[in-house]
Amino acid sequence: MERIKTLRKMMNITQADLAKLIGVKQTNVSEWENGNQFPALDNLHKLCKHLNTNPSYLLGYSTDPTMQANLDVDATDIAIRWSRLNERAKSIVMGELSRQEQLQELEPKKPALKSSAG
């Protein structure tokens, strides 16, 4: 995740400084920057806070580091997990999503409940 390194250097702080802000070891920051590990979800949020950016930018889904995305925890978790998949796995997931969407469309629609005004 080269973008962590880029933002860290723009802020003129060391890996050790960033690690201290987040509450991890300097080796963790090094592993993230080198792409050897992904930060845990709570650490991703801390990175975004201290680097003044958003998860979409750090994960490579956005080109705007200043964009403030309000992703909920589930959406961020999905984005992290997606970024770890190889192309074959992504294809399988997309196929399953399409299948689930089709099945959902086939489900009978429940009629809206009418309120009784009385």
Buried (B, 14 or more C-beta within 10 A) or exposed (E): BEBBBEBBEEEEBEBEBBBBBBEBEBEBBBBBBEEEBBBEBEBBBBBBEBBEBBBBBBBEBBEEBEEEBEBEEEEBBEBBEEBEEEEEEEEEBEEEEEEEEEEEEEEEEEEEEEEEEE
